[in-house]
Amino acid sequence: MLKSFSISVLILLCFAVFETAILSNMLFFPAIPDFLLIITLYVSVNNGRVFGVTSGFVSGLILDCLSVSPFGLHCLLRTIIGYVAGLFNKTLNMSGAFILVLIGFSATLLKALILWMISVFFPDSIVAYSLVSKAFLFELAANSVLTPIVFRFLRIFSTVILLDPEKVS
């Protein structure tokens, strides 16, 4: 389990650097896709709630260290999303692209909803998504489309990331 967690953290770090160093500097995107969210979904859905919560917390911690948002905001968001995604462990058929698009879509909506709920209590320090903004709709579409692609890419590492690798076909 420690080896799986370590490899997951290493992959999260690599994608965090990719997001912050490369994608955030592309000015023609209204928003950047959330690869750390997709990786957290992959780990959570395949390994369960405990691993999902842990990977969600670590991905949030990485983002908290790299962003100017209040410390702990991304940890809270991604821990909740990791837990919810982990509830679907061994219940979803992950072979089809449609279910993966639906997972990415739902997780992005859940992220926006949780962020909005937190912004109700802290309106001065938390900026929530506007659900009809161009940036949110782009991120929603990008996460939905990229989820099957990233899941397919992460299958390369399934023998070292997943706790039950024979489950992945």
C-alpha positions as CSV (number, residue, x, y, z in Angstrom):
1,M,0.0,0.0,0.0
2,L,2.9,2.4,0.8
3,K,4.4,1.7,-2.7
4,S,1.0,2.5,-4.4
5,F,0.6,5.6,-2.4
6,S,4.1,6.8,-3.1
7,I,3.7,6.3,-6.9
8,S,0.4,8.1,-6.8
9,V,1.9,11.0,-5.0
10,L,4.8,11.1,-7.5
11,I,2.2,11.2,-10.4
12,L,0.2,13.9,-8.7
13,L,3.4,16.0,-8.3
14,C,4.3,15.6,-12.0
15,F,0.8,16.6,-13.1
16,A,0.8,19.5,-10.6
17,V,4.0,20.8,-12.2
18,F,2.5,20.3,-15.6
19,E,-0.6,22.2,-14.7
20,T,1.1,25.1,-13.0
21,A,4.2,25.5,-15.1
22,I,2.8,24.8,-18.6
23,L,-1.0,24.9,-18.8
24,S,-1.4,28.0,-16.6
25,N,0.8,30.0,-19.0
26,M,-1.3,29.2,-22.1
27,L,-3.3,32.4,-22.4
28,F,-5.8,31.1,-25.0
29,F,-7.4,28.8,-22.5
30,P,-10.2,30.5,-20.4
31,A,-9.4,27.9,-17.6
32,I,-7.1,24.9,-17.2
33,P,-8.3,21.3,-16.9
34,D,-8.0,19.9,-13.4
35,F,-5.7,16.9,-13.9
36,L,-5.2,16.4,-10.2
37,L,-8.9,16.0,-9.8
38,I,-9.0,13.4,-12.5
39,I,-6.1,11.5,-11.0
40,T,-7.7,11.6,-7.6
41,L,-10.9,10.2,-9.2
42,Y,-8.9,7.3,-10.8
43,V,-7.2,6.4,-7.6
44,S,-10.5,6.7,-5.5
45,V,-12.7,4.8,-7.8
46,N,-10.2,2.0,-8.2
47,N,-8.9,1.7,-4.6
48,G,-11.8,2.8,-2.4
49,R,-12.6,5.5,0.1
50,V,-9.5,5.4,2.3
51,F,-7.1,5.7,-0.6
52,G,-9.3,8.3,-2.2
53,V,-9.4,10.5,0.9
54,T,-5.7,10.2,1.2
55,S,-4.9,11.0,-2.4
56,G,-7.5,13.8,-2.4
57,F,-5.9,15.3,0.7
58,V,-2.4,15.1,-0.8
59,S,-3.5,16.6,-4.2
60,G,-5.2,19.4,-2.3
61,L,-2.1,19.9,-0.2
62,I,0.0,20.2,-3.3
63,L,-2.4,22.7,-4.8
64,D,-2.6,24.7,-1.5
65,C,1.2,25.0,-1.6
66,L,1.2,26.1,-5.2
67,S,-1.7,28.6,-5.1
68,V,-2.7,31.7,-3.3
69,S,-6.0,30.3,-2.0
70,P,-6.6,30.0,1.7
71,F,-4.5,27.2,3.0
72,G,-6.6,24.0,3.4
73,L,-9.3,24.9,0.9
74,H,-8.1,22.5,-1.8
75,C,-7.4,19.8,0.9
76,L,-11.0,20.0,2.0
77,L,-12.5,20.0,-1.5
78,R,-10.4,17.1,-2.8
79,T,-10.8,15.1,0.4
80,I,-14.5,15.2,0.1
81,I,-14.4,14.4,-3.7
82,G,-12.0,11.5,-3.0
83,Y,-14.3,10.1,-0.4
84,V,-17.4,10.4,-2.7
85,A,-15.6,8.8,-5.6
86,G,-14.3,6.1,-3.4
87,L,-17.9,5.1,-2.5
88,F,-18.2,3.8,-6.1
89,N,-15.3,1.4,-5.7
90,K,-16.1,-2.0,-7.3
91,T,-19.6,-0.7,-8.4
92,L,-19.0,1.0,-11.7
93,N,-18.0,-0.6,-15.0
94,M,-15.0,1.4,-16.0
95,S,-14.6,0.0,-19.5
96,G,-16.9,2.5,-21.3
97,A,-16.0,6.0,-22.1
98,F,-19.4,7.4,-21.3
99,I,-19.2,6.5,-17.6
100,L,-15.8,8.1,-17.4
101,V,-17.1,11.3,-19.0
102,L,-19.9,11.3,-16.5
103,I,-17.5,10.8,-13.6
104,G,-15.4,13.8,-14.7
105,F,-18.5,15.9,-15.3
106,S,-20.0,15.0,-11.9
107,A,-16.8,15.6,-10.0
108,T,-16.3,19.0,-11.5
109,L,-19.9,20.0,-10.6
110,L,-19.3,18.6,-7.1
111,K,-16.2,20.7,-6.8
112,A,-18.1,23.8,-7.9
113,L,-20.9,23.1,-5.5
114,I,-18.6,22.5,-2.5
115,L,-16.7,25.7,-3.3
116,W,-19.9,27.6,-3.5
117,M,-21.0,26.2,-0.1
118,I,-17.7,27.2,1.5
119,S,-17.9,30.7,-0.1
120,V,-21.3,31.3,1.6
121,F,-19.5,31.1,5.0
122,F,-16.3,32.9,3.8
123,P,-17.5,35.4,1.2
124,D,-14.5,37.7,1.4
125,S,-11.8,35.1,1.0
126,I,-13.3,32.5,-1.3
127,V,-14.2,33.1,-4.9
128,A,-16.8,30.6,-6.1
129,Y,-17.4,29.6,-9.7
130,S,-20.1,31.2,-11.7
131,L,-21.9,28.2,-13.1
132,V,-22.6,30.0,-16.4
133,S,-19.2,31.6,-16.9
134,K,-17.0,30.7,-19.8
135,A,-14.2,29.6,-17.6
136,F,-16.3,27.1,-15.6
137,L,-18.0,25.7,-18.7
138,F,-14.6,25.2,-20.3
139,E,-13.2,23.5,-17.3
140,L,-16.3,21.3,-17.1
141,A,-16.0,20.3,-20.7
142,A,-12.3,19.8,-20.5
143,N,-12.4,17.6,-17.4
144,S,-15.3,15.6,-18.9
145,V,-13.4,15.0,-22.2
146,L,-10.0,14.4,-20.6
147,T,-11.2,11.9,-17.9
148,P,-11.3,8.9,-20.3
149,I,-7.9,9.9,-21.8
150,V,-6.2,10.3,-18.4
151,F,-7.8,7.1,-17.0
152,R,-6.4,5.3,-20.1
153,F,-3.0,6.8,-19.5
154,L,-3.0,5.9,-15.8
155,R,-3.7,2.2,-16.7
156,I,-0.1,2.1,-17.7
157,F,0.8,2.4,-14.0
158,S,-2.1,0.2,-12.8
159,T,0.2,-2.5,-11.5
160,V,1.9,-0.1,-9.1
161,I,-1.0,2.3,-8.3
162,L,-3.9,0.0,-7.8
163,L,-4.3,-2.2,-4.8
164,D,-6.3,-4.7,-6.8
165,P,-4.7,-4.6,-10.3
166,E,-6.6,-7.7,-11.6
167,K,-9.8,-5.6,-11.5
168,V,-8.5,-3.3,-14.3
169,S,-8.8,-4.9,-17.8
